[in-house]
């Protein structure tokens, strides 16, 4: 190599910039104008004046900005013209850069390797990105917000992606059906009957049958028959896969509470998975009333707050998280020694073999890891997940014995919590609609959120619960330490919440709050309070 120059600094353009030559730039502007005129004639023919005006104003403004400053907002929607691509032609991407580097350094554009982590979710997402983007762009184009060429600034289709990848390594603790079929095809193996319903060529081809054949082998059974499947299951830490115990659903919440308390005494944490948002919130609320620092975690909680909750669990501000489908891939919490799965025998997406294995794996970072499956029957998914976990556990135990390794919980640096997270310990954080009801010392965390009341619900620890939870206990707890002023404040809060729910057309919530307000008013009347 010859050194041409030594750079002290370099300007890395943001992704909004599309670098091109002045000649191509002018050609691109002409193509944009030509497409605009065609589209305006289309709206003239359909007599949609509002859409025509909207598109004309937006595009003319973008063209003026491009001519004056060489850039405009959302310039990527014109990328087809700047790239010189035809309608429908795929956009350039990072894989093209990989191929160019391989050609430059090795003389062969196929001399590069793509490693797809968590392939069982990543590969379907690659295929789904195009369709989601297409639906959004079609809506913008139809209503005159964008030119039709905006649809060509898009993710790759799955066949396009697979065509650009010369060599692929799929990495997953729970391989998906597409990857397994792709492996069988590449290595010349017979595709198992249980994989004939999935698309061939890693999702880029066609399936042999329209739906899964009844009575076909389970995922566990297919993994035993497929060759050339490298297994990297031995952990250097010697940690075993967690032990699994199946328990009946009758009295499951009370049984879980005793297990949680045992973990709390040892300074360990617990994850609980359920099937619905409502049940997650109810379980978290119940645990909180029993003196356990619990929080729910589901899709209605924003991403930043999810991170806060998980960090709080690691720091011990929370002892239990009750979730649905978020306690899976990539969630490595060494402090968690117990994972409880409710309704483990249900058939479906959240309780298939792969989902169960991923959830079970959350307890594999702690030397005391264990899993409780609450079920009244043994589903095929449960059977496969248990067998696969026990098989891995046995292989790890044999390796530990051979090497003299004593399993040790992994050590992971504790996160830092911001000031906005201080309220997590202040009380029960189980609330509806994904909004935490937390209070700071000496005041309320959110002026718009209901206040918190300190009560004692029959446990040794005094904790804070939300007004909503306080009201729900009025029928059962006659010893609530509510003064006249506090009870009147609760009534005003509930009345306001009821009116807000009615305005939001959430009549079920409004009716529930109305019933609680009537109960509070009865208590006020009984106490002789106006």
N, C-alpha and C positions, 0 to 999 in steps of 0.2 A: 504494500500500500504506500502511496505517496501522500504526504501531508500537504494539503493545498493551503490551509489557513488555520489559525488558532482563534476560536471565537471566545470572547469574554462574556458575551451575552447573546441571547437569541429571543426573538419574538415568536411565541407560540400563539397562533391565531385561535380565537374561540370557535366553537363548532358552528356558529351562525355564518361564518365567512365561507364563501365558495371562491377559491382562487382560480382565475382563468385569464387568458390573454385578452388584450383590448379588442382584437378582431372577433374572437368568439363572444366577447361581452356584447358587442354591437349586434351580432347575429342573434344572440339570445333575446335581446330587447325587441328585435323585429319579430321573432317567433312569438313572444308574449303578446305583442300588439295584434298579430294576426289571429292568435287564439282568442283574444278578447273580442275582436270584431265578429268572429264566428259565433261566439257565445251570446253576444248582444243580439245578433240576428235571430238566434234561437229563442231568446226571451221575447223579441218582437213578435215572433210567430205564435208564441203561446200567450201573448198579451199579458205578461206578468211584469208590469211596469216597476213595481217596488223592487223586485229581485234584480231587474235590469239596472236600475239606478244604483242599487247597493254595490253590485259587482263593478260597474263602471267607475264609481267614485273611489272604491278601494284600490282597484288595479291601476287607475291613472295616477293616484297618489304614490303607489309603490314604484311605478315607472319613473315618476319625477324624482323620487328619492334616489333611485338607482343611477339616474343620469347625473344628478348633482353631487352625491356623496359616495356613490358606488356601493350602497348598501341600503337595505330597508328591513323593517321588522318582518319576521317570519319569511326571510328570503329563501329558506329551505323549500318552501312550497313551489318555487320556480326552479328547483334544482334540475329537473329534466331538461330544461332549455339550456342551462349553463353547462351541463354535462354533454349535451348534444345527443341525448338518448331519444329513441322513438317511443311512442305511446305504448305503455304496457311493459316496456323493457325494465328489467330489475335495476335498482340503484347500485352504485359501487359501495363497497363496505370494507371492513377491516380484513376480511378473508382475502380480498384482492391484493391488499398490501402484503399479507403473508406470502401469497403466491409470487408477487414481484420480488420480494426479498429472497425467497428460495431460488428463483431463477437467477438472480444476481449473484448469490453466494455459492449455489450448488449446481447451477446450470439446469435445474429441473424444477418447474413451478409446483410440483407435487411433493417436494421434499420438506414437508412441515407436518406437524402433529397437532391435533385439536383434542384437548382433554375437557370433557363435559362433566362437571361435578354435579352431584344430586340429579343424575340424568333422569330419574323416574318422574321428576317434576319439570326439569329444564326442557327436555325434548318436547313434551306436549305444549309447553309455553311458547317454544319457537314456532310451532304450527299455529297456535292461537293468536299470536301477535298480529299477523297479517289481517285476519278476519276482524279483529277488534278495531284496528286502524282503518280498515276499509269501510266499516259501517259508519264510523265518525266522519270520514272524509266525504262519503256519499251524501250525508246530511248537509254538510257545509256547501258542497257543490250544488246540490238541488235548490238551496235557498239563496244562492247568489253571493255567498261569502267568499268562495274561492273558485278559480278556474279548474276545469277538469284535470289539468296537468298536475294539480296538487296531489291527486291520488297516486301518482308515481313517485312521490317522496314517501316511501313506505318501508316497513320491515320486509325481510325476505320471506317468500313462501317456503314451506318445508322442503319441497323437492329442490328448489333453488339452493337452499342451505346445504342439503346433503350432497348436491352435485359439486359444490365448491370445496367440500371437505375430502381430501384424499385419504387421510388416515384418522380414525376416531378412537378414542379411549373413553368408554362410558364408565363413570365412577359412581357407585351407589351402594349403600348398605342394604337396600331393598330394590333390586333391579326391576325395571318396568317391563311390560310385555313387548313393547316395540324394540327395546334394546336387545332383549333375548332372541327375538325372531331375527333381527339384523345379524346378530352373532352367528346364528345357525346358518343363515344364507351365505355369509362371507366365508365360513369355514366348511361349507358343504355338508352340514349335518341335516338330518331330516327334521323338519319343523314339527314340534309336538302338536298334538291335536288341540291342546288348550291355547295355542297361539295362532291358529288359522284365522281367527276373526279380527286380528289386528293388521294394520297396513304393513306391507312389506317394505324393504329397503329403508328401514328406520323411519317409517311414516311417509316416505316419498312415493311408495307404490300403492298397490291395491290389496285388499284383503281377499282371502279365498272363500270365506263364508260371511254372511251378513251379521250373524250374532254368535256368541260363544256357544260351543257345542255342550249340551247338557251331559253331565257325568264326566267331563274332561278332567285331566289331572289338575291338582292344585298347584299353586306356585311352588310350594315346598317340594312336591314330587317332581315337578319339571326341573328344578334346580339340581336334583340328584342325577338326572339323565343327560343334561347338556354338558358337553365337553368344552375344553379351552376356556374355562371360566376361572380366571385367577382369583383366589380368595386371599384377601389381606385382612383377616379377622383377628389375628393375634396382636394383642396390645402390648407395647413395651412396658407399660405400667403394671401389667399382670392383672388388671381389673377383669373380673368375671362379668358376664352378662347377668343381669339381676335374676334372683329367684322369683318364681311366679306362683301365686296361690289364687285359686278360684273360690269365691265365696258367694253364698246366695244373696239375692237382692233384698230379701226381707230384713229390715233393720239396718240397711247398708249405711245410712248417714250416721247413725249412732255408733256403728262399728268403726266407721272411718274416723270419727271424732276421737275415739280411744287410741287408734293408731297414730293419729296426728299428735296427740298429747305426748305419746311416748317419744316421738321424734323431736318435739320441742324440748323435752327434757335433755336430749342429747345434743341440742343445738343444731339440728338438721332441719331441712325444709321438705315440703310436700307439694306435688303437682296433682291436680285432680282434673280429669277430662269427662265432660258430659256431652249431650247431643244437641242441646238447644241453648240459646242465649238466656231465655227466661230461667231455665233450670240452673244455669251457671250463676246467675245473679242470686237466685233463691238459696243455693247451697252456700255461696259466699256470705250472704246475709245471716244465715243460720249459724255458720261457724263463728261469725263476728259476735253474734249475741251470746255465744257460748264462751266468749273470752279469747278466741283465736284471732290473731291478726291475719285476716284473709282479704283477698281481692280477686275480682273476676277479671278475665282477659278474653276479649272477643273482637270481632271485626268492627264493631261500632266504636271502638277506642282507637284514636289516631296513633300513627306510628311512633311519634315522639313519646307519647304517654306510655305506650307499650314498653318502650325501652326503660322508662322511669320505673315502671312496675317490676320489671325483671331485675333491674339493678337493686331496687329496694328489697327484693327477695334475697338476693345474694348478701346484702348487708345486714339482714336480719330485721329490717323494718317491717317486713311481711314474712309470715311463716308458711302461708299456703296461697297458691294461685289456682283458681278454678277456671279452666278454659274449655275450648271446644276443639278447634283444629289448628291452633297457633302453637301448641306445645309439641312441636315436631322438629323438622330439619333445622340444623344449625343452632339449636338451643342447648348449649353446653353449660350446665350449672352444677359444679362439683358438690355444692352443699345439699342438693336434692338426693335424698336416700329412699323416698317412697313415691311411687306413681300409682294412683288409683284410677281405674277406668270403669265408669258406670255403664250399664247396658252393653257390656262387652259382647253379648251373644246376638245383638241386633245385626241383621244383614244389611249391607249398604256401603256407601262410599267411606263414611267415617269409621266403619268397623270392619273394613276388609283386611286381608292379611297384611298388606303393606302398611296401612295406617296403624294397625296394632303394633307391628314391629317398630315403626318409627317412634311411637309413643312409649313403648317399653324401653327403647334405647335411651330415653331421657334419664333413666335411673342407673345407667351403666358408667357414670362418671364418679360414683361413690362406692367405696369398698363395702358399705352396708346396704347397697342398693337392693330394693325389692319392689315387686309389683303386685297389686291386688286387682283381680278381674272380678267384678261383681256381675254374676250371670246365673240364670236358672237352667241353662242348657249349654252344651258344648257345640258351638257352630264350627263349620269347616275352617273358617278364617281363624278362629281361636286355636283350633287344633294345629293348623299349620304354623301359626306364629309361636305357639308354645314349643312345638317340636324343634323348630329352627333355633329358637333361643336356647333351649337346653342342649342342642347339638353344639352350638358355638361355645356355650359355657363349659361343656366337657372338653372340647379341644383346647380351650384356654387353660383349664385346670391341668391337663396333661402337660402342656408346654411349661406352665409354672413349676410343676414338679420336676420336670426334666432339667430346667435351668436354675432351680432353687430360688424362684422369685416369690416374694410375699406381696400380694396385692395391696396397693396403696392408693388412696384417693388422690386424684390429680390436684395439683396446686395451680391456681389461676388467680392473677392479680384482681383485687377487689375494685369495682368501679367507683368513680366519684359522683356524688349526688349533688345536683344544683340546688340553689335556694328554693326554686319553685317546687321541689320535691319534698320539702320539709313536712308538709302536711300529711304524707302517707301514713305516718305512725299515729296521727292524732285520733284515729278512730276507724270505724267501719268504713270501708270504701266500696261497699257493694251498693250500686245504685242502678237505676234503669237508664236506657238510651245512651249508654256509653259515657256518661258524664260522671266523673268522680264527685262524691260529696265528702270533702275533707275540710277540716277546720284547722287553722293555725292557733298556736298558743296566744291567748290574749286577743283573738279576733277571728274573723271569718276569712277563709282562703279566697272566696269569690263573693263579692257583694251581692251577686244575683242568686247565689246558691243558698238553700235553706240552712239555718243554723243547726248546730249539733247540741244535743243534750246529754249530760252525764247521767247514766243510770246504772243500776246494778240488777242484772237479769238472772240472779240466782247462781252466779259463779263467784269464785274467789277474787277474780280480777275485775276491777272497775274499768269500764271502757266507754268510749263515745259511740253513739249510734245516731243515724240520721232521724230527722223528724218522722219520715215515712215509716221507718222501722219502729220508732217509739209508738206511733199510733197503732201499728199492727199488733202490738203487745197489750193494748189497753183491755182487751177482752180477757186476757189470761193473767195479767199481772196487776193485782189491785194495789201493790205497794210501790207503784211508780212515784218517785219523789218530785211530783210536779206541783209547784205553787200555783196560786190563782193566776198570777201574772204570766207564768210560763205556759199554763194551759190555754189562756186567752191568746198568747202569741202563736201557739201551735195552731189554734183554730183559724187565725188570720192567714197564716202561711198555707194551710191546706186549702182554704177558700180561694186564695190567689192562684195556687197551683191548679185547682179544679177549673177556674175560669180560663186559665192559659191553655189547659188541655182541651176545653170546649172550643176555644178560638182556633186551635190547631186541628179541629175535627177528630181529635182522638177521644171519641165518646166513651170507649171502654175504660180508659184511664180516668176520664172525668167522672164516670159513674162510681168507680172504685173510690175515688177521693170524696165524692159526695157521701157515700156510706160511712166513711171514716169521720167526716165532718159531723154527720148526724150522731155518731157515737160520742164524739167529743162534746157536742152540745148537750147530750143527755147527761154526761158527767158534770158539765157546768150547772145544769138545772138541778141535779141531785145535790150539788154542793151549795145551792142557793146563790150562784154567781150569775149576774146579769150579762 
